[in-house]
């Protein structure tokens, strides 16, 4: 199924679930619970480059970094503002330059109804190929805006139960034993650890953690293992270490090896780098046990919701993940989290300069608030 066809199909599904007895996102919008009078105002898009500073050097199998470039967005309509974010770690191939160039081409003034999400987002998607993080920043701001105009958080508009949010894992990057122990200590409030593997010291990483914690662990190899027999050996070893699943153990192009590993592994194998757009989901069915859905990879909340629904229909496990992000993008992703078996929404917990206040974590569990839109407010004036 082509992406644009899926957008159209998925919109009908989402609209039916959202609307109930009200026609929320159709032309001539009718909102019975909180009427919105569209006044023919103009949507105005603003954007601002920013750098997130990490609390620790963040190392995965392929690189290390101390900061992540982001672009913050704002869409204003009739005095109401919606906020969004593009986070661009190196492997995405996006940057401040590419995001700003893309956003400068977005003309939302041509749309008089901010509730026409499908039309607006299809237009945004067609501007240029790729640029998924930049597109996500528009998508998130648009969802935040429309939710605020309605007066409801998005998990309610999707008909999702906030009591069903999963625990979020806390990420431990590749590091020395001393720093790993320090990071595990900092993760005391969280019930699940996510550990980066894919180096020669993988077993040392896990054994070091096990000297200070017996919490369940999810491991993310970031394509770091190349040999399927070694990957299976590690899967069996990790099973005995109370590991829950393995994320992207091998390069995404080694499809035959990954399919073999999934069939033989005692642990679920989750697609990350292999899973970006809806086309990828269709291509990896049967190769993985589940998918890690990230707003920055797929283009935002609209696409993520549809991917999650289709993955569940395909009997695949769903994980909601993130990049290094502020509470803006984390809170946006969290609106979908009741659909997920697992969540890794700790990107805002790894930085020192978060502009926003949003979803919280209590005893390891994601807590959705009742603020409209994506559930955030500014704690530092951005604009």
C-alpha positions in Angstrom: 0.0 0.0 0.0 1.4 3.4 -1.0 2.0 5.8 1.9 -0.4 8.4 0.6 -3.1 5.8 0.1 -2.5 4.7 3.7 -2.7 8.3 5.0 -6.1 8.6 3.4 -7.3 5.2 4.6 -5.9 5.7 8.1 -7.6 9.1 8.3 -11.0 7.5 7.9 -10.2 5.0 10.7 -8.8 7.7 13.0 -11.8 10.0 12.3 -14.3 7.3 13.1 -12.5 6.5 16.4 -12.2 10.2 17.4 -15.5 11.5 16.4 -18.1 9.3 18.2 -21.3 11.3 17.6 -19.5 14.5 16.6 -17.9 15.3 13.3 -14.6 16.6 14.7 -12.3 16.7 11.7 -14.7 17.1 8.8 -15.3 20.3 6.9 -17.8 22.5 8.7 -16.4 21.2 12.0 -19.0 20.3 14.7 -17.7 19.9 18.3 -20.5 19.2 20.7 -18.4 19.0 23.9 -16.5 22.2 23.4 -17.7 24.2 20.4 -15.1 25.8 18.2 -16.1 28.8 16.0 -13.7 28.9 13.1 -13.3 32.6 12.3 -11.4 32.3 9.1 -8.2 33.1 10.9 -4.8 32.3 9.3 -2.4 29.6 10.6 1.1 31.1 11.2 4.1 28.8 11.4 7.3 29.9 13.3 10.4 27.9 13.9 13.6 28.2 16.0 16.8 26.1 16.0 18.0 24.9 19.3 20.6 22.5 20.8 19.8 20.0 23.5 22.6 19.4 26.0 23.0 15.9 27.3 23.7 15.1 31.0 26.2 12.4 29.9 28.1 11.6 26.8 25.7 9.4 24.8 27.3 6.5 23.1 25.8 3.8 20.9 27.5 1.2 18.7 28.1 3.7 15.8 28.8 7.1 17.5 29.0 9.3 20.5 27.6 12.8 21.1 27.1 15.4 23.9 24.2 17.4 22.2 21.4 16.9 19.7 20.2 19.6 17.3 16.5 20.3 17.4 14.1 22.8 15.8 11.1 24.0 17.8 8.0 25.0 16.0 4.9 27.0 16.8 1.6 27.2 14.9 -0.7 30.1 15.9 -4.4 30.3 14.9 -6.8 32.9 16.3 -4.6 33.5 19.3 -4.2 29.8 20.2 -0.7 28.3 19.9 0.4 24.7 19.2 3.9 23.6 19.8 6.1 21.0 17.9 9.6 19.8 17.7 12.1 18.2 15.2 14.9 16.2 16.9 17.7 15.2 14.6 20.4 12.8 15.9 23.1 12.2 13.3 21.8 8.9 11.8 18.6 10.5 10.6 20.6 12.6 8.1 18.8 15.8 9.0 20.2 19.0 10.5 19.3 22.6 11.5 20.1 23.5 7.9 17.8 20.9 6.2 15.0 21.4 8.7 15.0 25.2 8.4 15.1 25.0 4.6 12.1 22.6 4.6 10.1 24.6 7.1 10.6 27.8 5.1 8.7 26.1 2.3 5.6 25.3 4.4 2.7 27.6 3.7 -0.1 26.9 6.1 -1.9 30.1 5.3 -3.6 28.4 2.4 -5.7 26.3 4.8 -8.5 28.0 6.6 -9.6 25.1 8.8 -6.9 23.8 11.2 -9.0 20.6 11.7 -8.3 19.3 8.2 -5.4 17.3 9.4 -5.3 14.8 6.6 -5.3 17.5 3.9 -2.7 19.7 5.6 -0.4 16.8 6.4 -0.6 15.3 3.0 0.4 18.7 1.6 3.3 18.9 4.0 4.4 15.4 3.1 4.4 16.2 -0.6 6.7 19.3 -0.4 9.9 17.3 -0.6 10.9 13.6 0.1 12.3 12.7 3.4 12.7 15.4 6.1 10.6 13.3 8.5 11.7 15.1 11.7 11.0 18.5 10.1 7.6 17.1 9.0 7.0 15.8 12.5 7.5 19.2 14.0 4.6 20.6 11.9 2.5 17.5 12.6 3.0 17.8 16.4 2.3 21.5 16.5 -0.8 21.0 14.4 -2.1 18.2 16.8 -1.3 20.4 19.8 -3.2 23.3 18.2 -6.3 21.3 17.2 -6.4 19.6 20.6 -6.3 23.0 22.3 -9.0 24.4 20.0 -11.2 21.4 21.0 -10.2 21.5 24.6 -9.2 17.8 24.8 -5.9 15.9 25.1 -5.2 13.7 22.1 -5.3 10.4 24.0 -9.0 11.2 24.7 -9.6 12.1 21.0 -8.1 8.8 20.0 -10.3 7.0 22.6 -7.3 5.7 24.5 -7.3 4.8 28.2 -4.6 6.8 30.2 -4.6 4.0 32.8 -3.1 1.7 30.1 0.2 3.6 29.7 3.2 1.3 30.1 6.3 1.9 32.1 9.0 3.8 30.3 12.6 2.5 30.2 15.6 4.6 31.2 18.5 4.5 28.7 22.0 3.5 29.7 24.5 4.3 26.9 27.7 2.4 26.3 30.3 3.6 28.9 32.9 2.5 31.4 31.8 0.3 34.3 32.1 3.2 36.8 29.9 5.5 34.7 27.4 2.7 33.9 27.0 2.1 37.7 26.4 5.8 38.2 23.8 5.9 35.4 22.0 2.9 36.9 21.9 4.6 40.3 20.4 7.7 38.6 17.7 5.4 37.1 16.5 4.3 40.5 12.9 5.7 39.9 12.5 3.5 36.8 11.4 -0.1 36.7 13.0 -1.0 33.3 16.4 -0.2 31.9 17.3 0.2 28.3 20.9 -0.7 27.6 22.9 0.2 24.5 25.0 -2.7 23.2 26.8 -3.5 20.0 30.5 -3.3 21.1 33.1 -5.7 22.2 32.1 -5.0 25.8 28.5 -6.1 25.6 28.7 -8.8 28.3 30.7 -6.5 30.6 27.9 -3.9 30.2 25.2 -6.3 31.3 27.3 -7.9 34.1 28.2 -4.4 35.4 24.5 -3.5 35.7 23.8 -6.8 37.3 26.2 -6.0 40.1 23.9 -3.1 41.2 20.4 -3.9 39.8 18.2 -6.8 39.0 15.6 -4.7 37.1 14.4 -6.0 33.7 16.5 -4.8 30.8 15.7 -4.1 27.2 18.8 -4.0 24.9 19.3 -1.9 21.8 22.2 -3.1 19.6 21.8 -0.4 16.9 22.7 -2.9 14.1 26.0 -3.7 16.0 26.1 -7.5 15.6 26.9 -8.8 12.1 26.8 -12.6 12.5 23.5 -14.3 13.0 25.0 -17.2 15.1 26.7 -14.7 17.4 23.4 -12.8 17.7 21.6 -16.0 18.7 24.3 -16.9 21.2 23.9 -13.4 22.7 20.1 -13.8 22.7 20.3 -17.0 24.7 22.9 -15.4 27.1 20.7 -12.3 27.6 17.6 -14.4 28.3 19.3 -15.7 31.4 20.1 -12.1 32.4 16.5 -11.1 32.7 16.5 -9.2 29.3 13.0 -8.5 27.9 13.7 -8.0 24.2 16.5 -7.1 21.7 16.1 -4.1 19.5 17.7 -4.0 16.0 20.4 -6.6 16.7 21.8 -6.7 13.1 22.1 -4.4 10.1 18.6 -3.8 8.6 19.7 -5.0 5.2 20.5 -8.5 6.5 16.9 -9.5 6.2 17.4 -13.2 5.8 19.6 -13.4 8.9 17.2 -11.3 10.9 14.3 -13.5 9.9 16.3 -16.5 11.0 17.2 -14.9 14.3 13.6 -13.9 15.0 12.5 -17.5 14.4 15.1 -19.0 16.7 15.6 -16.3 19.4 14.2 -16.9 22.9 13.6 -13.1 23.0 11.4 -10.9 20.8 13.4 -9.1 18.1 12.2 -5.4 17.6 12.8 -3.3 14.5 14.2 0.1 15.0 16.5 1.3 12.1 14.5 -1.0 9.8 11.2 0.7 10.7 10.6 4.2 9.6 7.6 4.6 7.3 4.5 2.6 6.6 6.2 1.1 3.6 8.8 -0.4 5.9 6.1 -1.9 8.1 4.7 -3.7 5.1 8.2 -5.0 4.2 9.3 -6.3 7.6 6.2 -8.4 8.5 7.5 -11.8 9.5 11.1 -10.6 9.9 10.6 -9.0 13.4 8.4 -9.7 16.4 7.5 -6.0 16.8 8.3 -2.4 15.8 9.7 0.7 17.6 7.7 3.7 16.4 9.3 7.1 16.7 7.7 10.3 15.7 10.9 11.7 14.2 11.3 8.7 11.9 7.8 8.4 10.6 6.8 12.1 10.4 4.7 12.7 13.5 1.7 11.7 15.5 -0.7 11.1 12.5 1.6 8.5 10.9 2.7 7.0 14.2 -1.0 6.3 15.2 -1.7 4.6 11.9 1.5 2.5 12.0 0.6 1.4 15.5 -2.9 0.4 14.5 -1.7 -1.5 11.5 1.1 -3.2 13.4 -1.4 -4.4 16.0 -3.6 -5.7 13.2 -0.6 -7.6 11.9 -0.1 -9.2 15.3 3.1 -7.4 15.9 4.2 -5.9 19.2 4.3 -2.1 19.5 6.9 0.0 21.2 6.8 3.8 21.3 10.3 5.2 21.3 12.0 8.6 21.0 15.2 10.5 20.3 16.8 13.0 22.6 13.9 15.4 22.8 12.3 18.0 25.0 9.0 17.3 26.8 7.2 18.6 23.7 7.9 15.7 21.5 8.0 13.2 24.4 4.5 14.3 25.4 3.3 14.0 21.9 4.5 10.4 21.6 3.1 9.6 25.0 -0.4 10.3 23.7 -0.1 7.1 21.8 1.5 5.1 24.6 -1.7 3.2 25.7 -1.4 1.4 22.4 2.1 0.1 23.2 3.4 -2.9 25.1 6.6 -1.1 25.8 7.7 2.5 25.9 11.1 4.2 25.8 10.1 7.8 26.4 13.0 9.1 28.4 14.6 11.6 25.9 13.6 14.6 28.0 15.1 13.0 31.1 18.6 12.8 29.5 18.9 16.6 28.8 19.7 19.7 31.0 17.8 22.3 29.1 14.1 21.3 28.6 11.9 24.2 27.6 8.6 22.5 28.4 6.6 20.8 31.2 4.6 17.8 30.0 3.9 14.2 30.8 5.5 12.9 34.0 6.8 9.5 35.2 5.5 8.1 38.5 7.1 5.0 39.9 8.3 4.2 36.4 4.9 4.6 34.7 4.0 7.3 32.1 1.4 9.6 33.5 -0.7 11.5 31.0 -2.2 14.8 32.2 -5.5 16.3 31.2 -4.1 19.4 29.5 -5.5 19.8 25.9 -3.5 19.0 22.8 -0.3 17.1 23.6 -0.3 18.1 27.3 2.5 20.6 27.6 3.1 24.1 28.8 6.2 26.4 28.6 8.4 26.5 31.7 10.8 28.8 29.9 9.6 31.4 27.4 10.6 30.2 24.0 9.4 32.8 21.5 
